[in-house]
Amino acid sequence: MKLTDKRFWHSCGNAVNELFFWLFIAFAVLLTIDLWCMLATAIVCLFDSGLKSLTLLKIFGAFGIILMLLSNFTLWLTMYSPMIYKRLVSVIWSKRLRPLYFLTLGYVNVYLLNLYYIRFRYSQYELTQYRVNVLYSVLVMFPIINIPVYVAAIRRSGRKVPLGYSAKLYMQGRLAPYLLQKDYSSLIKDGNEQ
């Protein structure tokens, strides 16, 4: 009877992880739509200084922050599952990222940095409970402010990446995929052990 209970709870855990994975996809898609709407509204604001377009820009900005928090939180809940982590990292390894860069306006790098650094820096409990200092998990969500997290990730990798080259990769939006692709086999191995 114990084995059956264990299988049942294991399958329930997998189902919950799958649910949060699809919630992450939904929030990421909504965030992408919001970013594009915000970009279009900002362009309209440049040519038309109407109060409606400025109000609409504020609404899209606030909705974007909410979606950013929700998408990162659901990613944190799912990235500790070895099966889902392998699925997410395999996209980077296969180098199918160009459409994602365009569609997300580069925000996909935040998710990649979560997969590369945050997953191995904090446990799932630490991230979701916020009972310890999880400063990097807050910094990672915001594109320009997350530079200290990139520096810590480069130090963690143990690879010597010259400052000029890492700055060039960051400006091109390719630093997180570069780090993931260089450490792919060790990440998959570490992901299976957790």
KOLDOBA-362333 format. One record per residue (C-alpha): x, y, z; residue in three letters; residue number from 1. Coordinates in nm, 2 decimals. Last residue first. Layout:
<sites>
site east X, north Y, up Z, res ala, n NUM
...
</sites>
This chain:
<sites>
site east 1.80, north 1.77, up -0.71, res gln, n 194
site east 2.05, north 1.52, up -0.86, res glu, n 193
site east 1.88, north 1.54, up -1.20, res asn, n 192
site east 1.94, north 1.91, up -1.23, res gly, n 191
site east 2.30, north 1.88, up -1.14, res asp, n 190
site east 2.36, north 1.64, up -1.43, res lys, n 189
site east 2.15, north 1.86, up -1.66, res ile, n 188
site east 2.35, north 2.17, up -1.55, res leu, n 187
site east 2.69, north 1.99, up -1.58, res ser, n 186
site east 2.60, north 1.89, up -1.94, res ser, n 185
site east 2.48, north 2.24, up -2.04, res tyr, n 184
site east 2.77, north 2.44, up -1.89, res asp, n 183
site east 2.89, north 2.62, up -2.20, res lys, n 182
site east 2.54, north 2.64, up -2.35, res gln, n 181
site east 2.39, north 2.79, up -2.03, res leu, n 180
site east 2.66, north 3.06, up -2.00, res leu, n 179
site east 2.63, north 3.16, up -2.37, res tyr, n 178
site east 2.25, north 3.16, up -2.35, res pro, n 177
site east 2.27, north 3.40, up -2.05, res ala, n 176
site east 2.52, north 3.63, up -2.23, res leu, n 175
site east 2.34, north 3.65, up -2.57, res arg, n 174
site east 2.14, north 3.97, up -2.54, res gly, n 173
site east 2.36, north 4.16, up -2.78, res gln, n 172
site east 2.45, north 4.41, up -2.51, res met, n 171
site east 2.52, north 4.13, up -2.27, res tyr, n 170
site east 2.74, north 3.94, up -2.52, res leu, n 169
site east 2.95, north 4.25, up -2.59, res lys, n 168
site east 2.98, north 4.31, up -2.21, res ala, n 167
site east 3.09, north 3.95, up -2.16, res ser, n 166
site east 3.35, north 3.99, up -2.44, res tyr, n 165
site east 3.49, north 4.31, up -2.30, res gly, n 164
site east 3.50, north 4.17, up -1.95, res leu, n 163
site east 3.69, north 3.86, up -2.05, res pro, n 162
site east 3.51, north 3.53, up -1.96, res val, n 161
site east 3.73, north 3.31, up -1.76, res lys, n 160
site east 3.51, north 3.02, up -1.67, res arg, n 159
site east 3.44, north 2.93, up -1.31, res gly, n 158
site east 3.07, north 2.93, up -1.38, res ser, n 157
site east 3.00, north 3.08, up -1.04, res arg, n 156
site east 3.20, north 3.39, up -1.12, res arg, n 155
site east 3.01, north 3.44, up -1.45, res ile, n 154
site east 2.68, north 3.39, up -1.25, res ala, n 153
site east 2.78, north 3.65, up -0.99, res ala, n 152
site east 2.86, north 3.90, up -1.27, res val, n 151
site east 2.53, north 3.82, up -1.44, res tyr, n 150
site east 2.35, north 3.87, up -1.11, res val, n 149
site east 2.52, north 4.21, up -1.06, res pro, n 148
site east 2.39, north 4.31, up -1.41, res ile, n 147
site east 2.03, north 4.24, up -1.31, res asn, n 146
site east 1.94, north 4.61, up -1.28, res ile, n 145
site east 1.93, north 4.66, up -1.65, res ile, n 144
site east 1.67, north 4.38, up -1.72, res pro, n 143
site east 1.46, north 4.37, up -1.40, res phe, n 142
site east 1.36, north 4.02, up -1.28, res met, n 141
site east 1.71, north 3.91, up -1.18, res val, n 140
site east 1.73, north 4.18, up -0.91, res leu, n 139
site east 1.46, north 4.02, up -0.70, res val, n 138
site east 1.61, north 3.67, up -0.72, res ser, n 137
site east 1.95, north 3.82, up -0.65, res tyr, n 136
site east 1.83, north 3.97, up -0.32, res leu, n 135
site east 1.71, north 3.64, up -0.18, res val, n 134
site east 1.82, north 3.71, up 0.17, res asn, n 133
site east 1.64, north 3.44, up 0.37, res val, n 132
site east 1.28, north 3.39, up 0.46, res arg, n 131
site east 1.14, north 3.48, up 0.12, res tyr, n 130
site east 0.90, north 3.18, up 0.12, res gln, n 129
site east 0.90, north 3.09, up -0.25, res thr, n 128
site east 1.27, north 3.14, up -0.32, res leu, n 127
site east 1.40, north 2.98, up 0.00, res glu, n 126
site east 1.17, north 2.68, up -0.03, res tyr, n 125
site east 1.27, north 2.62, up -0.39, res gln, n 124
site east 1.64, north 2.62, up -0.29, res ser, n 123
site east 1.86, north 2.91, up -0.38, res tyr, n 122
site east 2.18, north 2.96, up -0.58, res arg, n 121
site east 2.14, north 2.66, up -0.81, res phe, n 120
site east 1.81, north 2.76, up -0.95, res arg, n 119
site east 1.90, north 3.13, up -0.94, res ile, n 118
site east 2.20, north 3.10, up -1.17, res tyr, n 117
site east 2.13, north 2.92, up -1.50, res tyr, n 116
site east 1.75, north 2.88, up -1.50, res leu, n 115
site east 1.68, north 3.22, up -1.36, res asn, n 114
site east 1.94, north 3.37, up -1.60, res leu, n 113
site east 1.74, north 3.20, up -1.88, res leu, n 112
site east 1.42, north 3.35, up -1.76, res tyr, n 111
site east 1.57, north 3.70, up -1.75, res val, n 110
site east 1.72, north 3.64, up -2.10, res asn, n 109
site east 1.36, north 3.58, up -2.23, res val, n 108
site east 1.30, north 3.95, up -2.17, res tyr, n 107
site east 1.47, north 4.03, up -2.50, res gly, n 106
site east 1.18, north 4.19, up -2.67, res leu, n 105
site east 0.97, north 3.88, up -2.59, res thr, n 104
site east 0.88, north 3.81, up -2.95, res leu, n 103
site east 1.22, north 3.90, up -3.09, res phe, n 102
site east 1.43, north 3.72, up -2.84, res tyr, n 101
site east 1.20, north 3.42, up -2.86, res leu, n 100
site east 1.22, north 3.40, up -3.24, res pro, n 99
site east 1.60, north 3.39, up -3.21, res arg, n 98
site east 1.61, north 3.13, up -2.93, res leu, n 97
site east 1.60, north 2.79, up -3.11, res arg, n 96
site east 1.96, north 2.72, up -3.02, res lys, n 95
site east 1.91, north 2.35, up -2.96, res ser, n 94
site east 2.09, north 2.39, up -2.63, res trp, n 93
site east 1.87, north 2.68, up -2.53, res ile, n 92
site east 1.55, north 2.48, up -2.60, res val, n 91
site east 1.70, north 2.18, up -2.42, res ser, n 90
site east 1.73, north 2.40, up -2.10, res val, n 89
site east 1.35, north 2.43, up -2.08, res leu, n 88
site east 1.27, north 2.06, up -2.13, res arg, n 87
site east 1.55, north 1.95, up -1.90, res lys, n 86
site east 1.41, north 2.18, up -1.63, res tyr, n 85
site east 1.06, north 2.04, up -1.68, res ile, n 84
site east 1.18, north 1.68, up -1.62, res met, n 83
site east 1.42, north 1.78, up -1.33, res pro, n 82
site east 1.14, north 1.97, up -1.14, res ser, n 81
site east 1.31, north 2.26, up -0.97, res tyr, n 80
site east 1.23, north 2.50, up -1.26, res met, n 79
site east 0.85, north 2.47, up -1.19, res thr, n 78
site east 0.79, north 2.68, up -0.89, res leu, n 77
site east 1.06, north 2.94, up -0.98, res trp, n 76
site east 0.90, north 2.97, up -1.33, res leu, n 75
site east 0.57, north 3.03, up -1.16, res thr, n 74
site east 0.72, north 3.31, up -0.96, res phe, n 73
site east 0.90, north 3.46, up -1.26, res asn, n 72
site east 0.58, north 3.47, up -1.46, res ser, n 71
site east 0.37, north 3.61, up -1.18, res leu, n 70
site east 0.62, north 3.89, up -1.10, res leu, n 69
site east 0.66, north 3.99, up -1.47, res met, n 68
site east 0.28, north 3.97, up -1.52, res leu, n 67
site east 0.23, north 4.22, up -1.23, res ile, n 66
site east 0.50, north 4.45, up -1.37, res ile, n 65
site east 0.35, north 4.43, up -1.72, res gly, n 64
site east 0.00, north 4.52, up -1.59, res phe, n 63
site east 0.15, north 4.83, up -1.42, res ala, n 62
site east 0.33, north 4.93, up -1.74, res gly, n 61
site east 0.03, north 4.86, up -1.96, res phe, n 60
site east -0.18, north 5.08, up -1.74, res ile, n 59
site east 0.08, north 5.36, up -1.74, res lys, n 58
site east 0.10, north 5.35, up -2.12, res leu, n 57
site east -0.28, north 5.36, up -2.14, res leu, n 56
site east -0.28, north 5.67, up -1.93, res thr, n 55
site east -0.02, north 5.83, up -2.16, res leu, n 54
site east -0.23, north 5.73, up -2.46, res ser, n 53
site east -0.54, north 5.89, up -2.31, res lys, n 52
site east -0.37, north 6.21, up -2.21, res leu, n 51
site east -0.28, north 6.29, up -2.57, res gly, n 50
site east 0.08, north 6.38, up -2.67, res ser, n 49
site east 0.05, north 6.23, up -3.01, res asp, n 48
site east 0.37, north 6.15, up -3.20, res phe, n 47
site east 0.58, north 6.02, up -2.92, res leu, n 46
site east 0.28, north 5.89, up -2.73, res cys, n 45
site east 0.20, north 5.67, up -3.03, res val, n 44
site east 0.54, north 5.52, up -3.02, res ile, n 43
site east 0.50, north 5.46, up -2.64, res ala, n 42
site east 0.16, north 5.29, up -2.71, res thr, n 41
site east 0.32, north 5.05, up -2.96, res ala, n 40
site east 0.60, north 4.96, up -2.72, res leu, n 39
site east 0.35, north 4.91, up -2.43, res met, n 38
site east 0.13, north 4.69, up -2.66, res cys, n 37
site east 0.44, north 4.49, up -2.75, res trp, n 36
site east 0.54, north 4.45, up -2.38, res leu, n 35
site east 0.18, north 4.35, up -2.29, res asp, n 34
site east 0.17, north 4.08, up -2.55, res ile, n 33
site east 0.50, north 3.95, up -2.43, res thr, n 32
site east 0.38, north 3.96, up -2.07, res leu, n 31
site east 0.07, north 3.77, up -2.17, res leu, n 30
site east 0.29, north 3.50, up -2.34, res val, n 29
site east 0.51, north 3.48, up -2.03, res ala, n 28
site east 0.20, north 3.45, up -1.80, res phe, n 27
site east 0.06, north 3.17, up -2.02, res ala, n 26
site east 0.39, north 2.98, up -2.04, res ile, n 25
site east 0.44, north 3.01, up -1.66, res phe, n 24
site east 0.08, north 2.89, up -1.61, res leu, n 23
site east 0.17, north 2.59, up -1.83, res trp, n 22
site east 0.47, north 2.51, up -1.62, res phe, n 21
site east 0.26, north 2.56, up -1.30, res phe, n 20
site east 0.02, north 2.30, up -1.42, res leu, n 19
site east 0.30, north 2.06, up -1.52, res glu, n 18
site east 0.45, north 2.10, up -1.18, res asn, n 17
site east 0.11, north 2.02, up -1.02, res val, n 16
site east 0.07, north 1.72, up -1.24, res ala, n 15
site east 0.42, north 1.59, up -1.15, res asn, n 14
site east 0.35, north 1.63, up -0.78, res gly, n 13
site east 0.02, north 1.45, up -0.82, res cys, n 12
site east 0.21, north 1.17, up -1.00, res ser, n 11
site east 0.46, north 1.14, up -0.71, res his, n 10
site east 0.17, north 1.15, up -0.46, res trp, n 9
site east 0.00, north 0.86, up -0.63, res phe, n 8
site east 0.32, north 0.66, up -0.68, res arg, n 7
site east 0.41, north 0.70, up -0.31, res lys, n 6
site east 0.06, north 0.60, up -0.21, res asp, n 5
site east 0.08, north 0.29, up -0.43, res thr, n 4
site east 0.42, north 0.20, up -0.28, res leu, n 3
site east 0.29, north 0.24, up 0.07, res lys, n 2
site east 0.00, north 0.00, up 0.00, res met, n 1
</sites>
